[in-house]
Amino acid sequence: MPLVSTPLGRLHVDDTGDGPPVLWIHAFPLAGGLWRPQVEGLGGFRHIVPDLSGFGRSTEAVAAYALDDDYFGPQGLTWLARVLR
């Protein structure tokens, strides 16, 4: 599931592993690849690693937004619910 559509654009999401989900959120101005060593070293979990809009492999937002909108705004809840299904 590399790209998930949101009202702001498309978020790249790495979704790997099996077990209880762990959501890895990166800080500004980095990307989800920051967590690769931790993901590779921590087995037994489902790792969900998104890139913020405009960072990493996600598209730029199509409208003005706050950085935390990808995770905590209505579009964040939408993409996360889709990924967790």
Secondary structure, 3 states (H helix, E strand, C coil): CCEEEECCEEEEEEEECCCCEEECCCCCCCCHHHHHHHHHHCCCCEEEEECCCCCCCCCCCCCCCCCCHHHHCHHHHHHHHHHHC
